[in-house]
Amino acid sequence: MEPLLVICPQVEENPRLAAVLSHALEGRPHVKVQHPDALHPVTGQRVLFAVSLLHGGVNLGWYAMLSAIRQNGHFFDGCRGAVLVDGDGELYTKSAAREIVFAANQAGCAFMGAPLVEATGSLENFHIRAMLRHTDYLSAYTACARELVDRLLADTAPVREHPNLMVLHASNRKTSNTIALWERMAPRLQGRVDAQVVSLRNGTVADCNGCEFRTCLHFGEEGRCFYGGVIVDEVYPAIGHADGVLWLCPNYNDALAANLTACINRLTALFRTTPFYDKDLYAIIVSGYSGGDIVAQQLISALCMNKAFRLPPRFCMLETANDAGAAVKLPGIDERLAAFADKMFST
């Protein structure tokens, strides 16, 4: 295995991150890239993005690197990544992290489940982890960074001979562009992937009400949730059986549809007892005007960073189509659908 590639612009300006990173990398062969001019496309490497967010959540060196990555759709072909973000305030660490993951993923980088360790200025976000480890916030942060590097170096993609795919939507089949694209793509998967389509459109999907931890754990151990309904009856069994989940996501005001959001929130009970680390996350996102990247980043933070789904390279299709039926008429759409289908479960 090649040395770990560590992309860490302006890390010397953040003594806390520099010390944590030094501990995380101790004994691991690695190469640091600290200046934008030193960053070049790579193939098949393990990549750790270690970004300091000083000066109001801004890192100019990283933004120069981000520009280069966004302009080359093959910048990280065959790579696997993880992210370490350290900020000087309580804001911007998560938004910066999901922007990093989205850009790198679009450029060919895969991410393991839960690929982020973030540190806010106060380190208050390590309260629970420090309590569980019987230590202080900084020690918990340092240990989590070390574990992140360990997991990145050990990460391997699951091998599946005939994978199962769950397709999840909350749209009207007659007018939905996302469903139309799925139905156009589905024949490409026949014989290679078993697909089960679950609709959240019919009936009310109760959102998570934040049950006390022991209550949530109790129901999760039984494969249930206090609120029941389609989430428990159909979604839980389908996700438990699936090797990957394809989310069909129309862009509603630069956000996921309400039923899809409620579904994500309700996965907490299942996640407490059923690991998602070996399940792939896919999405077809259709915007009427713009903003598909915002929806993609919502999926990344909710399902990859928080719920620990794996993120395959270029996990989502992003299309722009307004009128019903317009998506399947887009120039080159059949070629893009074929390419997306062919690479599902390929890494």
ABEGO torsion letter per residue (X at the ends): XBBBBBBBBGAAABAAAAAAAAAAABGBBBBBBABAAABBBBBGBBBBBBBBBBGGGBBAAAAAAAAAAAABAAAABGBBBBBBBBBABABGAAAAAAAAAAAAAAAGBBBBBGABBBBBAAGAAAAAAAAAAGBBAAAAAAAAAAAAAAAAAABBBBBBABBBBBBBBABBAAABAAAAAAAAAAAAABGABBBBBBBAABEBBBBBAGBBAAAAAAAAAAGBBAAEEAAAAAAAAAAAABABBBBBBBBBGGBBBAAAAAAAAAAAAAAAABBAAABBBBBBBBBAABGAAAAAAAAAAAAAAAAGBBBBBGABBBBBBABBGAAAABBGAAAAAAAAAAABGAX
